[in-house]
Amino acid sequence: MKIAVFSAKPYDRLFLDEANADAGSEHDIQYFEAHLETRTAGLAAGADVVCPFVNDQLDAAVLEALAGQGTRLIALRGAGFNNVDLEAAAAVGVAVARVPAYSPHAIAEHTLALIMSLNRKTYRSHARVREGNFSLDGLLGFDLHGKTVGIVGVGRIGLAFASIMTGLGCKVIAHDLAANAELSDLGGRYVDLDELLRSADIISLHCPLTPATHHLIDQAAVRKMKRGVMLVNTSRGAVLETRAVIGGLKDGTIGYLGLDVYEEEGDMFFEDLSDQLLLDDVFARLLTFPNVLITAHQGFFTREAMRAIARTTIENVSAFATTGRPLHEVRADRCVARRPS
């Protein structure tokens, strides 16, 4: 099948070509650096499959254009599908597939890296030492052992993160719509969201972005948090209401903030903009806080995860070519969006 890959980077080509070769090079893959949107949909003319990334937008207009050009499958190279209008896809007869799991450890470990860096301020210490400043003033951290970690969303990633934190001697509490018995096996316990917000020293978000979880952490949620809480988001940017979080940073409620995602990241992340002005005033405000650490959506970015993503993407396409159904289909009628309470 002919596959049009959007938002393609050199590493996408490397791993997708490798996976395609392992599958017998049965697919013709074309790579486009452009983001997928209405203006660029024409690049996929004649492609049976379109393979977008997290910041490509597949709204009704884009899906209608793709279907009119012959596209029959959207093969997402990631787990999230919040950027796809699933009802519109069904209406134009385009199937949607995703990569439900690739390496939960990659994101869970990156979450720990943010926590450790924020706590022990290694990013600030590194900059000081390079300038010959060996003072410890302002670098005081705390023991993770014995702290209460609140996890919102206990899927594969949340569970992997819970395993790490219990291994460090933390007390784990969690909130999700459905309880996973494996969390209890690790010594964690489920609580309602209000209790988690009130009790946790560290809050880590691992829930998908749906209409129900959009701005789940808003001003009201921030007001319920412990003073000086550490808040980390490695899920999707819009789970946090950024302006509400900035308010929490200003009044001291949020003592540490670690982000690997940002709700308006689409025009920034995955690009080198070092020679341009930063036009996003809200993001620029975040960068002024010394207790904020931001990485550019790299939590998934390990060799193991990239190989798994590429392999499953190709498997979805191959299954669709053979049976008319991808292995990991996403359908609107199977997605129930409820807001955690």
C-alpha positions in Angstrom: 0.0 0.0 0.0 1.0 3.6 -0.5 1.6 5.4 2.7 2.0 9.2 3.1 3.8 10.1 6.4 3.3 13.6 7.7 5.4 15.6 10.2 8.2 13.2 9.2 11.6 13.6 10.8 14.8 11.7 9.9 14.2 9.3 12.8 10.7 8.5 11.5 12.2 7.5 8.2 14.9 5.4 9.9 12.5 3.4 12.0 9.6 3.1 9.6 11.9 2.0 6.7 13.4 -0.6 9.1 10.0 -1.9 10.1 8.9 -2.0 6.4 12.0 -3.9 5.4 11.3 -6.4 8.2 7.8 -6.9 6.8 9.3 -7.6 3.3 9.1 -4.0 2.0 5.5 -4.5 1.0 4.6 -0.8 1.3 5.5 2.3 -0.6 6.3 5.0 1.9 6.5 8.7 1.1 7.7 11.2 3.7 6.5 14.8 4.1 8.0 17.2 6.6 4.8 19.3 6.5 2.2 19.1 9.2 -1.1 17.6 8.0 -3.8 20.2 7.7 -6.3 21.4 5.1 -3.6 23.2 3.0 -1.3 20.2 2.9 -3.8 17.3 2.5 -3.2 17.4 -1.2 0.3 16.0 -0.7 -1.3 12.7 0.1 -3.2 12.4 -3.2 -3.2 8.7 -4.2 -2.1 7.4 -0.9 -4.1 4.5 0.5 -2.8 5.3 4.0 -2.0 8.6 5.8 0.3 8.4 8.8 0.1 11.5 11.0 1.8 12.5 14.2 0.4 14.0 17.4 0.2 17.6 16.3 -1.3 16.9 12.9 -5.0 17.9 12.7 -7.5 15.6 11.2 -10.7 17.5 11.4 -13.8 16.9 9.2 -12.4 19.1 6.4 -9.1 17.3 6.3 -10.7 13.8 6.5 -13.1 14.7 3.7 -10.3 15.9 1.5 -8.2 12.7 2.2 -11.1 10.4 1.5 -11.8 12.2 -1.8 -8.2 11.5 -2.8 -8.4 7.8 -2.1 -7.2 7.5 1.5 -8.9 4.6 3.3 -6.8 4.4 6.6 -5.4 6.8 9.1 -2.5 5.0 10.8 -1.6 7.1 13.8 2.0 6.5 15.0 1.1 7.0 18.7 -1.4 6.1 21.3 -3.4 9.3 21.5 -6.2 10.0 19.0 -7.6 13.4 20.3 -6.4 15.1 17.1 -8.8 13.0 15.0 -12.5 13.6 14.5 -13.6 9.9 14.7 -17.2 10.6 13.8 -16.1 12.5 10.7 -13.7 9.6 9.8 -16.6 7.1 10.0 -18.8 9.3 8.0 -16.4 9.4 5.0 -15.5 5.7 5.3 -11.9 6.1 6.6 -10.7 3.7 9.2 -8.5 4.9 12.1 -5.8 2.9 13.8 -3.3 3.7 16.6 -0.4 2.3 18.5 -1.9 1.5 21.8 1.3 0.5 23.5 5.0 0.9 22.6 7.1 1.5 25.7 5.2 2.6 28.8 8.6 2.5 30.5 10.0 5.2 28.3 7.4 7.8 29.4 7.3 6.6 33.0 11.1 6.9 33.2 11.1 10.4 31.6 8.5 11.4 34.3 10.9 10.3 36.9 13.7 12.2 35.2 11.6 15.4 35.4 10.8 14.7 39.1 14.5 14.1 40.0 15.7 17.1 38.1 13.1 19.4 39.6 13.7 18.2 43.1 17.5 18.2 43.1 17.8 21.1 40.6 20.4 19.3 38.5 19.6 21.6 35.6 20.5 24.6 37.6 23.6 23.0 39.2 24.9 22.0 35.8 24.7 25.6 34.5 26.4 26.9 37.7 29.3 24.5 37.6 30.0 25.3 33.9 30.4 28.9 35.0 32.6 28.1 38.0 30.0 28.5 40.6 30.1 25.6 43.1 27.7 27.1 45.7 24.9 24.9 47.0 22.6 27.9 47.9 19.2 27.4 46.3 19.7 23.8 45.4 18.1 22.1 48.5 16.0 19.2 47.6 13.9 16.6 49.5 13.9 12.8 50.0 11.4 11.1 47.7 11.3 8.2 50.1 8.0 8.4 52.1 6.4 11.1 49.9 2.9 10.6 48.6 2.6 10.4 44.8 -0.7 10.9 43.2 -1.2 9.3 39.7 -4.1 10.4 37.5 -4.6 7.7 35.0 -3.5 4.1 35.6 -3.1 2.6 32.2 0.2 0.9 31.1 2.2 4.1 31.6 0.6 5.0 34.9 1.2 1.5 36.2 4.8 1.5 35.1 5.3 4.9 36.8 3.6 3.5 40.0 6.1 0.6 40.0 9.0 3.0 39.8 7.8 5.2 42.6 6.9 2.4 45.0 10.4 1.1 44.3 11.7 4.4 45.6 9.7 4.0 48.8 6.9 6.4 47.9 3.3 6.0 49.0 1.2 5.8 45.8 -2.4 6.9 45.5 -4.2 7.0 42.2 -7.4 8.0 40.4 -8.9 6.4 37.3 -12.4 5.6 36.0 -11.6 1.8 36.3 -9.5 0.3 39.0 -6.5 -1.8 37.9 -5.8 -4.6 40.4 -2.1 -4.5 39.6 -1.8 -1.1 41.4 -3.0 -2.7 44.6 -0.5 -5.5 44.1 2.2 -2.7 44.1 0.8 -1.3 47.4 -1.0 1.6 45.8 -4.6 2.5 46.5 -7.4 4.3 44.6 -8.9 7.5 45.8 -11.3 10.1 44.4 -9.7 13.0 42.5 -10.3 15.6 45.3 -8.5 13.4 47.9 -5.6 12.9 45.5 -5.3 16.6 44.9 -5.4 17.4 48.6 -3.0 14.6 49.7 -0.3 14.2 47.1 3.2 15.8 47.5 3.7 14.9 43.8 1.0 14.7 41.2 1.7 13.0 37.9 -0.8 13.0 34.9 -1.0 10.0 32.7 -4.6 10.2 31.4 -5.5 10.5 27.8 -6.9 13.8 26.4 -10.7 13.6 25.8 -13.5 16.1 26.0 -13.9 14.9 29.6 -10.3 15.4 30.6 -9.7 18.7 28.8 -8.5 21.2 31.5 -9.0 18.6 34.2 -6.4 20.5 36.2 -8.0 23.9 36.2 -8.1 26.8 38.7 -10.5 24.9 41.0 -8.2 21.8 41.0 -5.1 23.9 41.7 -6.9 25.4 44.8 -7.3 22.0 46.3 -3.6 21.1 46.1 -1.1 21.0 48.9 1.0 24.1 49.1 4.4 23.5 47.4 3.1 20.5 45.4 5.1 19.1 42.5 3.0 18.8 39.3 4.2 16.8 36.3 2.5 16.3 33.0 3.8 13.8 30.4 0.3 12.9 29.0 -1.3 15.6 26.8 -0.9 19.4 27.2 -4.5 20.4 27.4 -5.1 18.2 30.4 -3.7 21.2 32.2 -5.2 24.7 31.9 -1.9 26.5 31.6 -3.1 29.9 32.9 -4.5 28.3 36.0 -1.1 26.5 36.6 0.7 29.8 36.2 -1.6 31.2 38.9 -0.6 28.3 41.1 3.1 29.0 40.5 2.7 32.7 41.3 0.9 32.1 44.7 3.2 29.2 45.7 0.6 26.5 45.6 2.7 24.8 42.9 6.2 24.5 44.1 7.6 22.6 41.1 6.2 22.1 37.6 7.5 19.6 35.0 6.1 19.5 31.5 6.8 17.3 28.6 3.7 18.6 26.8 2.0 21.9 26.3 -1.5 22.6 25.2 -0.4 25.0 22.3 2.7 23.0 21.4 1.5 22.3 17.8 3.5 25.2 16.2 6.6 24.8 18.3 7.5 21.3 19.5 9.5 19.0 17.2 10.9 22.1 15.4 14.1 24.1 15.7 12.9 27.6 16.4 16.1 28.9 18.0 16.5 31.7 15.4 13.0 33.0 15.8 11.1 35.1 18.3 8.9 33.1 20.8 5.4 34.5 20.0 3.5 32.4 22.6 3.2 34.8 25.6 1.8 32.1 27.9 4.7 29.7 27.2 7.2 32.5 27.5 5.7 33.3 31.0 6.3 29.6 32.0 9.9 30.0 31.1 10.4 32.8 33.6 9.9 30.6 36.6 13.0 29.0 38.0 11.0 26.0 39.4 9.6 25.1 36.0 11.3 22.4 33.8 10.0 21.9 30.2 11.0 19.2 27.7 9.7 19.2 24.1 7.5 16.1 24.1 10.4 13.7 24.2 9.0 11.2 26.8 8.4 8.6 24.2 11.7 9.0 22.4 13.8 5.9 23.1 15.1 3.4 20.6 12.8 0.7 22.0 9.7 2.8 21.8 10.5 4.1 18.3 11.0 0.5 17.0 7.8 -0.6 18.6 5.8 2.4 17.2 7.1 1.8 13.7 6.5 -2.0 13.9 2.9 -1.6 15.1 2.2 1.1 12.5 3.4 -1.2 9.7 1.4 -4.1 11.2 -1.7 -2.0 11.2 -1.3 -1.2 7.6 -0.5 -4.8 6.6 -3.6 -6.1 8.4 -5.7 -3.5 6.7 -4.4 -4.5 3.3 -5.2 -8.1 4.0 -8.5 -8.0 5.9 -9.8 -4.5 5.5 -9.3 -3.9 9.3 -6.2 -2.6 11.1 -5.1 -4.5 14.2 -5.7 -1.6 16.6 -8.8 0.2 15.3 -10.2 3.3 17.0 -13.9 4.0 16.5 -16.1 6.7 17.8 -18.8 4.3 19.0 -16.3 2.5 21.2 -14.9 5.6 22.9 -16.8 6.7 26.0 -15.7 10.0 27.4 -16.4 10.6 31.1 -14.8 13.2 33.4 -13.0 11.7 36.4 -14.7 12.7 39.7 
